[in-house]
Amino acid sequence: MTSQPASTLRTRLVDQAASDLKENRRRQQELAEKLRMLKQEEALLVDILKLAERYESLAEPSPSPSPEQASAEPVPTGTRSRKASASSSTGTPARRRARTGKPAGAAAKGKSRQPLLGDLLMSLLAGDDEPRLAKELRGELLEKHPDRSPTPQVVRNTLESLVAKGHVRRHRQQRSVMYTLEESGRHALAAR
């Protein structure tokens, strides 16, 4: 065996290892990006659940059905949906009354309703056709609405929720994510 074939074999092995290493790192980066997106989605879902719990305690009980509705829609006894049992365990009118000292819904009636964060963000985006950073939007929101102080993560989650609904478009520029209002977002704002 001569030195020529051994060096060729060594070169091929080194080239293959370098190629495999490059592919490995590319896949690691891809998985890290997927993990980052999943963590962001998890944070959004946790925030949605927290909001749902908070607003569930403020919700008014639905009016009792009329006699015609009660007879038209028989309710089977002994069966409850998982959703009904979960909501009733934490937000019954008696529990709300016990926490607040007021009848259910009275706490919600006493306060004036603030506009939703998503509506405020869409109105800020409507004022500008250029893509905007979530950080800029939060700063303007704090300036125009000092009574509101959402965290940067809540602003980003709300913007991503609006993206999912098709009201806002996400733009990526290098490592930055920017947002603009879609036409459907303008229609949603006009409808409110």
C-alpha positions in Angstrom: 0.0 0.0 0.0 1.4 3.4 -1.0 1.1 6.7 0.7 -1.0 8.1 -2.1 -4.1 6.0 -1.5 -3.9 6.5 2.3 -3.8 10.3 2.0 -6.7 10.2 -0.5 -8.7 8.1 1.9 -7.9 10.4 4.8 -8.9 13.4 2.7 -12.2 11.8 1.8 -12.9 10.9 5.5 -12.0 14.5 6.6 -14.3 16.0 3.9 -17.1 13.6 4.9 -16.7 14.5 8.6 -16.7 18.2 7.8 -19.8 17.8 5.7 -21.6 15.8 8.4 -20.6 18.3 11.0 -22.0 21.1 8.9 -25.3 19.2 8.4 -25.5 18.4 12.1 -25.1 22.1 13.1 -27.7 23.1 10.5 -30.2 20.6 11.9 -29.4 21.7 15.5 -30.1 25.3 14.5 -33.4 24.3 12.8 -34.5 22.4 15.9 -33.5 25.3 18.1 -35.7 27.6 16.0 -38.6 25.1 16.2 -38.1 24.9 20.0 -38.1 28.7 20.3 -41.3 28.9 18.3 -42.9 26.2 20.4 -41.9 28.0 23.6 -43.4 31.2 22.2 -46.6 29.4 21.3 -46.7 27.9 24.8 -46.4 31.4 26.4 -49.2 32.6 24.2 -51.5 29.7 25.2 -50.7 30.2 28.9 -51.6 33.9 28.5 -54.9 33.0 26.8 -55.8 30.5 29.6 -55.0 33.1 32.2 -57.1 35.7 30.4 -59.9 33.2 30.1 -59.8 32.4 33.8 -59.8 36.1 34.7 -62.7 37.0 32.4 -64.6 33.9 33.5 -64.9 35.3 37.0 -66.3 38.5 35.6 -68.8 36.9 33.2 -72.5 37.4 33.9 -74.6 34.3 34.3 -76.8 33.6 31.2 -80.5 34.3 31.6 -82.6 31.3 32.4 -84.4 29.8 29.4 -88.0 30.5 28.7 -90.5 27.7 29.3 -90.7 27.1 25.5 -86.9 26.7 25.3 -86.8 24.5 28.3 -89.4 22.1 26.9 -87.9 22.2 23.4 -84.4 21.2 24.5 -84.4 18.4 27.0 -81.2 18.2 29.0 -80.0 14.6 29.8 -79.5 14.2 33.5 -76.2 13.0 34.9 -74.1 14.0 31.9 -72.0 17.1 31.8 -69.4 18.1 29.3 -65.8 18.4 30.5 -65.9 22.1 29.7 -69.1 22.7 31.7 -67.7 20.9 34.8 -64.4 22.7 34.6 -66.0 26.2 34.3 -68.6 25.5 37.0 -66.0 24.4 39.5 -64.2 27.7 39.5 -66.7 30.4 38.5 -70.1 29.7 39.9 -72.2 32.8 40.8 -72.1 31.9 44.5 -68.3 31.7 44.4 -68.0 35.1 42.6 -70.4 36.6 45.1 -68.3 35.2 47.9 -65.1 36.6 46.5 -66.4 40.1 45.6 -69.3 40.5 48.1 -71.5 41.5 45.2 -73.9 39.5 43.0 -72.4 37.9 40.0 -71.8 40.4 37.2 -72.0 43.4 39.5 -68.3 43.8 39.5 -68.2 43.9 35.7 -71.1 46.4 35.5 -69.4 48.8 37.9 -66.3 49.2 35.8 -66.2 50.9 32.4 -64.8 48.5 29.8 -61.4 49.2 28.5 -60.7 48.5 24.8 -59.0 45.2 24.1 -55.2 45.3 23.8 -55.5 43.8 20.2 -57.8 46.7 19.2 -55.4 49.2 20.6 -52.5 47.6 18.8 -54.4 47.5 15.5 -55.3 51.2 15.8 -51.6 52.0 16.4 -50.7 50.0 13.3 -53.4 51.6 11.3 -51.7 55.0 11.7 -48.6 53.9 9.9 -48.0 51.9 6.7 -44.4 51.0 7.6 -43.7 47.8 9.5 -43.3 48.4 13.2 -41.4 46.5 16.0 -43.4 45.2 18.9 -41.1 47.3 21.2 -42.1 50.5 19.3 -45.8 49.6 19.5 -45.5 49.0 23.2 -43.7 52.3 23.8 -46.4 54.2 21.9 -49.2 52.3 23.7 -47.7 53.2 27.1 -47.4 56.8 26.0 -51.0 57.1 24.6 -52.6 54.9 27.2 -50.8 55.3 30.5 -53.4 53.3 32.3 -52.4 50.2 30.3 -49.0 48.6 31.0 -48.7 45.2 29.3 -45.4 43.4 29.4 -43.4 43.2 26.2 -44.2 39.5 26.0 -48.0 40.2 26.2 -47.7 42.7 23.4 -45.8 40.2 21.2 -48.3 37.4 22.1 -51.2 39.7 21.2 -49.6 40.7 17.9 -49.0 37.0 17.1 -52.6 36.3 17.9 -53.6 39.0 15.5 -51.3 37.4 12.9 -53.0 34.1 13.4 -56.4 35.8 12.9 -55.2 37.4 9.6 -55.5 41.0 10.9 -51.8 41.7 11.1 -48.9 40.6 8.9 -45.5 39.6 10.3 -42.3 40.7 8.5 -38.9 39.3 9.3 -35.9 41.5 8.7 -32.7 39.8 9.7 -33.3 39.0 13.5 -36.1 41.5 13.9 -39.8 40.8 13.6 -42.0 43.7 12.5 -45.8 44.0 12.0 -48.2 45.8 9.7 -52.0 45.9 9.6 -53.7 43.8 7.0 -56.8 44.9 5.1 -58.9 42.5 7.2 -57.6 44.2 10.3 -58.8 47.6 9.0 -62.2 46.1 8.4 -62.2 44.6 11.9 -61.3 48.0 13.4 -64.1 49.7 11.3 -66.6 47.2 12.5 -66.0 47.9 16.1 
